[in-house]
Amino acid sequence: MSGSPQKVVIIGSGPAGLTAALYTARANLAPIVIEGLEAGGQLMITTAVENFPGFQDGIMGPDLMANMRAQAERFGATMRRGNVTKVRLDVQPFEIVTEDGTLTARTVIVSTGASARLLGLPSERALMGHGVSTCATCDGFFFRGRPIAVVGGGDSALEEAVFLTRFASSVTLIHRRESLRASKIMQDKAFANPKIAFEWDSEVVDVRDPSAGALSSVLLRNLKTGAEKELPIEGLFVAIGHVPNTSLFTGQLDMDENGYLETQNGSRTNIPGVFACGDVQDHVYRQAITAAGSGCMAAIDAERYLEHLGH
């Protein structure tokens, strides 16, 4: 995989990475996309996507990613399976190490995304996209008139719970402690909402029923008493945070206190020639469309950087 430096190497293949690939390919920069362990990103575990512009009747998440991938390849992007194990951004050209060897690149676009924290239950994984979700703004609409639950106790969990009351018949907030860690203003909003109920000191120990292919209830355990109870619901939103996939860049790229890459003047990082886009640097919006938009920005920034270098 070595040889002369690539003009652009893109690490990650979600909406941000594939949009960056499309734009850099159309600029004749022959980008190489290293797809990563979760090729296609979080949309690969999403069923219907109804909020991506241009798809009036919605599109399945994996189909949307397959379309994006094929479009980037049509214009000359090269997809490489596998995972990046190490990067060196203190040398020029940059070095990107994978299981198959080392690539060198004049520019690097980081689009490694963020992974939603999950409860860690096999039944939760089995029902992801079939009643279990990590994104209220993506999936809330599907639960109109149905009972649902949200797991978590921080601001994002309460924001999701309040948002979901627009659709659901009832929202139960499940929290491991007897008090919330969310800001007071969010707590006041949640407590004042008649549709929101609370299960305190409780954790989800099972999500039912994978064999039926749909969510029908969760089994809760009270952490103080050990008592278990079944909560009938049709939607479960896990809102216990996200982890940006930035461990490769520790000590090289500037990050905020939660590990998200910091960008300025568009998609630029603290290292000239290294750009970041998508959920790896966005902890606010986290939508496929905003990720794609930032991928376009990173591609244009990389193209202009290379023009300035004269490559």
N, C-alpha and C positions, 0 to 999 in steps of 0.2 A: 504493500500500500504506500510505500515511500515514493521518492522521486521528486520532481519539481513541485514547488508549493502550489496548492490550490488557491484560487482567488477567494473563494468563500466556502467555509465549512459551517453547516448548521447542525447544532446539537439539539435533537428533539424533533418530534414529528406530529405534534398536535396542530390545532388551527393556526397558531402563531408561526411555528416552524415551516409548515407547508405553504402558508401565504408568503413568507420570506423566500421560500424556494421558488415559488411561482414568479415573483417579481425579479429576483436575481437571475433566474433562468431566462426570462424575457429580455433582460439586459445583457445577455450573452456572457454571463459570468460563470456558467457551468457549475452551479453549486453542487456540493455533495451533502446529503442529509444523512446523519447517523441517527437511526430511528429510536434507539433506546429500548429499554426493557418493556416499556408500555407503549409500543408503537401505536400512533394515532391518538394518544393522550386520553383524557378522562371521557371524551365522547364515545370511546369504544365500549364503555359500560353504561351508556345512556341508550334508552330505547327511542321514543319519538322526540325529535327536536322540532318544535313548532315556532320558535322565535328567531330563527335564522332567516334574514330577508331573502326573498326570491323563491321560497318554497311554500306556496300558498296552502298546500295540504299537509305540510310537515314532511320530514324526512327522517329515517332512522339514523341514529348517531354514527354507526359503523359505515353506512352508505355515504353519508356526508364526507367522512374522512377518506373513504375510497375515491370519491369524486375529486376531492382536493389533491390527493396523491397523484392520481392519473393526470390531472391538469398540469401539475408541476412537471411531471415526467415528460409530458407531451412537448414542453418547451425546453427540455434538455437537463432537468435536474436528475441527479443520480441518487437513488436510495440505497443505503447500506444497512443491512440488518445488524443487530448487535448493540453493544453498550460501550460508552466511553468509560475507561477506568482511571484515566489521569489526563490532566491538561497542564501544559507549561505556557503561561502567558507572559513570562519574564524574558522570553527570547523572541526574536523575529527572524524568520517566520515562526508563528505559534506552532506548538506541537500538541497534537490530539492523539492520545494512545487508546486503542481499542483492543479487543481480544485478538483481532486479526493482524495487528501491526500498528504502525505510527503514520499518521497523516501530518503534513505541514500545511499551513494556511496563512495567507496575507491578512484575512479577516475571519473572525469567528462570530457567529450569531448564536447566542445562548437562548434556547426556548425549551428548557427542560421541565417547565411547568411546576405545579405544586400538587401534592397528593393529599386528599381529604383524610383526616384521621378517622379511622373506623373503630367499631367496638371490638372487632377481632373474632366475631362468631362466624362459623362456617355457614350457618343459615342466613346470616346477613348478606354475605357474598352471593349466595345462591339466589336471593331475591332482589339483588341490586338491579334497578330498572323495572322491577315487577312489584312495586310497593315500597321499596327502600330507596331513598334518595339522599344525596348530600347537597342538593341545591334547590331551595324553595322557589327562587325566581324562575328556574328552569322548569320545574315540575308541579308547582302548586296548582296550576290550572286543571290538572288531571284529576284533582281530588275534590272537585266541586260537590258540596253536599254530603261529604263523607267524613267520618271520624278519623282523626290522625293524631300522631304524637311527635314531639320534638325532643331529642336527647341533648342536654347541655345546660349550662348555667351562666354563660358569658353573654356579652352584648350581641354577638352574631346569632346565638340561639334564640334570644328574646326577639331580636329583629325578625328572624324567620317565623317565630310563633305568631307575632302580631301580624305580619304580612299574610300568613296562611289563614288567618281568621276571615279574610276576604272570600275564601273559597270553601273551607271546611265547615262541616256542621259543628265540630268541636275540636279543640286542640288541647292535648295534655302535654305539659312540660315535665319531662322526667329528669330529675337531678340527683346526683349522688350525695349531696349534702342537704342540710336543713336551711341554708340561706344561699342566695344567688351571689355571684361575683360580678354581675353586670352593673353598669352605671345606674345611679339612682333614678335618672330620668327614664331609662328603659324598664327598670323594675316597676316604676309607677304606672307606665303605660300597660305593662302586662297584667299587673294586679287589677287595674281598672277595667280590663276587657272581660266582659261577661262570658265570652266563648272559651277563655283559657282556664284550665284547671291544672293543679300541680300534684305531682307524685314526688314527695320529698324522700331523701335518704334511700333512694332506690336505684337499682341498676337493671339493665336488660340482660337476661341470661339466656333467652332463646327468642328467635323470630320465627313465627309460624305462618304458612305451612309450605315449605319448599316442595313437598311432594305434589301439592295442588297447583304449584306454579304461580301462586298469588299470596299476598300477605293477608292474614285474617286476624292475627293477634300477636301480642308479645307477652312473654312471661317475665314478670318483674320480681326481684328479690329485695326485700327491705334490709338494708345493711345494718340496721340496729337490732332488729328482732329476728332476722333470718326467714321471716314468713314470705311465702311466694303467692303471687296472685296473677291471674290472667287479665290482660287489658285488651278488649276487642277493638281493633283499629284496622283501617285499610291502607294507611300510609304512615311510614316512619321516616322522619328526617333526622339524620345524624349531623349535629352541629357542634362538634367538639374541637373544631379548628382544622387548619391546613398546615402542612409542612412543605415549605418550598424545597425543591430538589436542587440544592445549592452546595452540597458537601464537597463536590469536585473543586469548587472555586474558593473555598475557605483560605484566607490569607493572601488571596490574589485579587479578588474583586470586592469592592465596597458593598457591605450589606447593612440593612437596618437591624434593630435589636431582635427581630423575629426571623432573621436569616434571608429576607427577600433582597434581591439585588437592587442596588440603587442606580437609577439612571437620571441623566440630565440632558437638556437640549435634544429632546427626542428620545432616542434609544441608547445613547452613548453611556458607557460605563467609565470607570476611572482609568481604564487602559485604552489608549487610542487604538482603534481597529477591532475592538471587542464591543459587541452590541448585545442588548438583552431585550426580549419581548415576551408577551404573554404572562401567564400566571406566576412565572418565576420572579417577576418584578411588580406584579399587580395583585395586591391583597384587598382591593376595594371592589372592583367590578366583577372579575372572574367569569366573564361570559365568552362564549365562542366568538361572537362578533367583535368584542373589544380585543380579544387575543389576536384575531385575524388582522384587525386594523393596526395593532402595534407591530405585527410581523411585516406588514407593508412598510411601516416607518423604518424598521430596522434594515430592510432591504435597500430602501432608498438612501439611508444614512451610509450603509456599507458601500453602495455604488459610488456615492460622492467621495467617500474616503479614498477609494481605489483610484478614482479619477484624479484626485489631488496628488496621490503618490505617483501617478503616471503609469499605472498598471492597466 
